[in-house]
Amino acid sequence: MTLVKTFVASLYIFLFFAFSPAYSQVYLSEFRIGVVLPLSGVLAEVGQAQANGLKVFGERLNWYGVPVSFVIRDDRSDPSQTLSEAQALVSSGVQVLICCTSVEALSVLANYWNSWQLPIISLSYREGLGYSPWFFSVGLDGWGGLERILSDISGQGLLNVAILSQDAGLRVWLEQKSPSYNLYPLFQSYSPNNLDLKPESLYVATRNPQAIILWDEEPWLTRAYLSLRQWGYGGLIYGNYSPQSSLSALEGLIMVYDSSHYSPSYQEQPNWLAFQDFRQAYEARYGQGPYLVAAALSYDALNLLKEAFNRSLGNGVAMNNQQLGYALRDALVAMPQRVGARAIYDFIDNYGNSPSAIRLESFPLFRVIAGHLEYVR
């Protein structure tokens, strides 16, 4: 009789914990990744390349014994459609969401990040959208290379820096960033219609800053550089890389190479080997295309998610969807620095001040010497 009572009591406890909503756990039968991309409309080519980047190794994967599938929705390059597509995916029970190609599309989701309580990995920068412990951006703001230059100038112990650019919005950004690099900035803007730049460059050169940054495209970049040299400025001059630049006219300029916009082309870049491996796999499956870097971004997002999945689930540990969401979130935050096909990633400051996972090391510096780019650091 005692044995029977013990068995019944044990069975009762088992059933209580097994079927109680607070304690029930199930082994995952499938891991479903929801994806919202522009597969039609004006951004269709970019969106399709990013969809292909996710599926380089097949449309159905298997991670540590768990089948993995994609549920891809088309927002038709219309940000007003992004929210409805994302909500439909969340309602269907996907365990993570990958979205979006543009900041405009991403911004419509900002009010829902916390309520959905599942990790959201963005392929675009979350500029001005605030922070959430559920949100992870592998996208990069357009001034990431500029911050790499500020870091390099500060690392040399320099204090005074000037920036020439037609982007007046840089002034506020520079005022916010400079104190963290112990720099005293001077900002000089000019009109896009101004192709002379001699008065502006003279004003900057006569202030004798220890370094000058030229942040613009061609032809303004070269015109500003030549004007500064003409006025006798002999200090360090930095600029952003542009494929339209004639390097023979920019002797001595230090250029930052932004691998978020251009394919890694130099073996000194820390992600060069990873990008070559990705390129080979991508082109073997889809052929050559104009948006390989965009595809590399989604490919990296998937690989980061795979590692977080492994750290969360291990080899078959039982976990329900809500627990998995929290585990994935925490695994992404705690993940060590990783070199991807497109950049170097680190989510360690996701709870705090870092707006992007991409590390500054993803932006190597090159000096123009005899018409060629030579790696600096």
C-alpha positions, -999 to +999 in steps of 0.1 A: +000+000+000+028+024+009+045+016-025+012+024-043+008+057-024+044+067-032+038+059-069+005+079-070+022+109-053+051+108-076+028+106-106+008+135-093+039+156-089+051+146-124+017+155-140+016+188-121+050+200-134+046+184-168+013+201-176+014+233-155+018+263-179+045+278-156+067+247-157+059+228-189+088+224-213+089+208-247+117+198-270+117+220-301+104+202-331+113+230-354+131+264-352+112+290-374+129+322-384+106+349-396+120+373-422+106+405-436+123+418-468+114+438-499+111+411-525+092+434-549+092+471-555+121+495-557+143+476-533+136+442-547+171+434-559+186+442-525+159+423-507+163+393-529+201+393-524+196+393-486+171+365-489+196+346-509+223+353-483+201+336-457+197+305-479+233+300-491+234+266-475+198+256-483+163+266-475+159+240-447+187+237-422+194+215-392+210+230-362+221+205-335+193+181-343+166+207-347+151+215-382+154+252-391+132+268-416+126+304-430+092+320-432+098+349-456+073+377-461+075+405-487+068+441-476+069+452-512+095+480-505+067+498-486+074+506-449+036+508-443+034+471-451+064+461-429+044+461-396+015+440-408+039+414-423+060+413-391+029+410-369+016+381-390+049+363-385+049+369-347+013+357-345+023+325-364+048+316-337+082+323-353+109+323-326+131+351-340+126+379-366+151+392-391+141+426-406+146+451-424+165+464-455+158+501-448+157+523-417+123+535-428+109+500-427+126+493-394+112+524-377+076+512-379+085+483-356+100+504-329+069+505-306+066+467-307+101+454-299+095+448-262+059+436-264+068+408-289+095+394-265+115+377-292+149+386-306+148+410-336+179+411-358+179+442-380+198+443-413+197+481-412+209+507-386+185+517-359+193+554-361+173+574-337+150+545-328+161+541-292+171+509-274+156+476-265+171+444-250+153+425-277+167+444-306+200+437-323+214+456-353+240+442-376+235+473-398+258+503-395+252+540-396+267+560-424+293+576-401+309+544-388+340+550-409+342+585-396+342+573-360+370+549-370+390+580-381+383+598-348+395+568-329+427+567-350+434+604-344+428+601-307+450+571-305+479+592-318+474+616-289+462+645-311+436+669-298+426+694-325+407+681-355+387+698-383+361+684-406+351+697-440+317+683-453+285+694-470+266+673-445+256+699-419+241+671-397+277+660-389+281+690-366+257+677-339+271+641-343+307+654-339+298+675-308+284+643-292+313+620-302+343+642-297+344+642-259+347+605-257+378+607-279+392+637-261+391+658-293+384+695-299+366+697-332+362+725-358+334+719-383+331+737-416+302+730-440+296+740-476+268+739-501+266+710-526+266+736-553+300+748-542+327+732-563+354+758-555+360+752-517+390+775-516+376+799-490+364+770-468+397+751-471+417+783-464+396+790-433+403+755-420+440+754-430+448+787-413+434+773-380+462+748-382+444+717-368+465+686-361+444+666-385+417+674-411+389+650-421+372+654-456+339+636-454+323+636-488+320+620-522+336+631-554+343+656-568+342+675-535+367+652-518+395+658-543+388+695-547+389+700-509+421+680-506+439+698-534+428+732-520+442+723-486+476+714-500+476+745-522+472+766-490+502+749-476+486+726-450+511+698-443+493+679-415+474+647-416+444+646-439+418+617-437+390+610-461+363+583-469+370+559-497+352+565-529+356+542-560+352+574-581+384+590-567+415+593-589+441+582-564+469+598-584+455+632-572+453+623-536+489+615-527+493+611-489+456+610-481+446+585-454+414+568-465+390+547-444+376+517-463+340+509-454+334+472-458+297+477-451+294+493-486+322+478-505+334+442-508+365+435-488+392+437-514+424+438-494+440+409-475+448+432-446+411+436-439+402+414-409+371+400-426+388+394-460+390+356-457+355+352-443+342+373-472+360+352-498+345+320-484+311+335-485+315+348-520+325+314-532+295+297-516+271+324-528+282+326-564+282+288-566+245+288-557+232+321-572+259+333-596+274+368-596+252+397-585+255+434-578+244+432-541+269+407-527+277+429-497+240+431-488+237+393-490+268+390-468+250+410-441+220+386-439+244+357-440+263+370-410+231+377-392+221+340-396+255+328-385+254+349-353+219+336-347+231+300-352+258+305-325+233+320-301+210+291-308+237+266-299+246+285-267+209+287-258+198+252-265+229+231-264+223+195-276+186+190-272+179+208-238+142+211-234+129+247-237+096+264-246+093+294-269+093+320-242+124+306-225+141+302-259+135+339-266+151+350-234+180+326-239+187+337-275+186+373-264+211+368-236+233+346-257+235+374-284+245+400-258+271+377-242+286+364-275+323+370-279+336+392-308+330+374-341+345+380-376+319+378-402+319+380-440+310+417-439+324+430-406+335+423-370+305+419-347+301+424-309+267+429-292+282+434-257+268+469-253+233+461-265+218+470-231+237+503-230+250+528-255+262+509-285+239+515-315+255+488-337+271+455-334+298+463-359+333+470-344+355+498-356+381+473-366+359+466-396+372+499-411+408+495-421+429+526-430+449+530-462+473+557-473+475+568-510+511+563-521+520+566-558+485+562-570+478+530-549+463+522-515+488+509-490+475+494-457+482+515-426+463+498-397 
